Amino acid sequence: MKKKERFGQAHKEALISLGLYGVFFAWWYGAAYGLGSGDPSSYTYIWGMPSWFFYSCIVGYVVISFLVWAVVRFFFKEIPLDEPSKEEGSEL
C-alpha cells in the first residue's frame, strides 16, 4: 500500500471515529438532559434507575459499542505502519 493510500485511509478512519464520538455525545446529551430536565419527583424509573440515566448511560453504551464494532469490522482496514524496504531479502 502506498504512503498516500495509507494516509487517506487513516484520515477516513479518523473522521469516522470523530463522527461516532459526535453521535454518542448527542445521544448522551439528548437522553440525559432531555429526559432529566424535569422535576425529580416526576421521573420514571427503569430497573430502579431514572429513565434519563438508563437511556443515556446504559442503552447509549450498548448502542455505541455495537456501532464501534460494526464500523471497525466493515470500514477500517489493517494497514502496515512501516515502510517496506526497497531491497527486500538483501542483508546489510
C-alpha positions in Angstrom: 0.0 0.0 0.0 1.4 3.4 -1.0 2.1 6.1 1.5 -0.7 8.3 0.1 -3.2 5.5 0.3 -2.3 4.8 3.9 -2.7 8.4 4.9 -6.0 8.6 3.1 -7.3 5.5 4.9 -6.1 6.9 8.3 -7.8 10.2 7.5 -11.0 8.4 6.7 -10.8 6.3 9.9 -10.2 9.4 12.0 -13.2 11.2 10.6 -15.4 8.2 11.1 -14.1 8.0 14.7 -14.9 11.7 15.4 -18.4 11.2 13.8 -19.0 8.2 16.1 -18.0 10.3 19.1 -20.3 13.1 18.0 -23.2 10.6 17.7 -22.5 9.2 21.1 -22.3 12.7 22.7 -25.6 13.8 21.0 -27.3 10.6 22.2 -26.0 11.0 25.8 -26.7 14.7 25.9 -30.2 14.3 24.5 -31.2 11.5 26.8 -29.6 12.9 29.9 -30.8 16.5 29.6 -33.9 15.8 27.6 -35.4 13.2 30.0 -33.7 14.5 33.1 -34.6 18.2 32.9 -37.8 18.0 34.8 -38.7 17.8 38.5 -37.0 14.7 40.1 -40.3 13.8 41.8 -41.8 13.2 38.3 -39.1 10.9 37.0 -40.0 7.5 35.6 -37.8 4.5 36.6 -36.5 1.5 34.7 -34.9 -1.3 36.8 -34.6 1.1 39.7 -32.7 3.8 37.7 -34.1 7.1 36.5 -35.1 6.7 32.8 -32.7 9.5 31.8 -29.8 7.6 33.3 -30.9 4.3 31.8 -31.2 5.7 28.3 -28.2 7.9 28.3 -25.6 5.7 30.1 -26.8 2.1 29.8 -28.6 2.0 26.5 -26.2 4.5 25.0 -23.2 2.4 25.9 -24.6 -0.7 24.4 -25.6 1.1 21.2 -22.3 2.9 20.7 -20.4 -0.3 21.5 -22.3 -2.1 18.7 -21.7 0.9 16.3 -18.0 0.9 17.0 -17.8 -2.8 16.4 -19.6 -2.5 13.1 -17.5 0.4 11.9 -14.2 -1.3 12.8 -15.4 -4.5 11.2 -16.7 -3.1 7.9 -14.9 0.2 7.3 -11.5 0.1 8.9 -8.6 -1.7 7.2 -5.4 -3.2 8.5 -2.5 -1.3 7.1 1.2 -1.7 7.6 2.8 1.0 9.6 6.3 0.6 8.5 7.8 1.3 5.1 8.6 -1.8 3.0 12.3 -1.9 2.3 13.3 -1.3 -1.3 15.7 -4.3 -1.3 13.6 -7.0 0.3 15.7 -10.0 1.1 19.1 -8.3 1.0 21.2 -8.4 4.1 23.0 -5.3 5.4 
